[in-house]
Amino acid sequence: AALFAKDGDIVEAEYYLPHLAQAPMEPPVSTAWYKDGACEVWAPTQAPQVTRERIAERLKLPFDKVTVNVTLLGGGFGRKSKPDFVLEA
């Protein structure tokens, strides 16, 4: 309080920003092709390594039989780091 009184000028401001949704520019989508004991997917994923691991686990495939092709993300904001939408495909 003593420092504020010594300086003399106090500037106060109040700011308000409404809640903004962090929505991806496109929905979480994926295409999967399973044939001859191998799986290849195309998806806008931010975590292709984790996605590949989860697919191998889900389909009980060797890791080297899974290929993940990363498409454009369009602004994932972290949502596309979870491979749930790829596993649905």
RAKAHU-V832108 format. One record per backbone hydrogen bond with DSSP energy under -1.0 kcal/mol. NH is the residue of the N-H (numbers start at 1). CO is the residue of the C=O. Records with the same first field share a line. If there is no record, write none. Layout:
# RAKAHU-V832108
NH = CO ; CO
This chain:
# RAKAHU-V832108
5 = 1
6 = 2
7 = 3
8 = 4
23 = 21
25 = 74
31 = 42
33 = 40
35 = 38
38 = 35
39 = 65
40 = 33
41 = 67
42 = 31
43 = 69
45 = 43
46 = 80
51 = 47
52 = 48
53 = 49
54 = 50
55 = 51
56 = 52
57 = 53
58 = 54
59 = 55
61 = 56
65 = 62
66 = 63
67 = 39
69 = 41
71 = 43
79 = 76
81 = 78
82 = 79
87 = 83
88 = 84
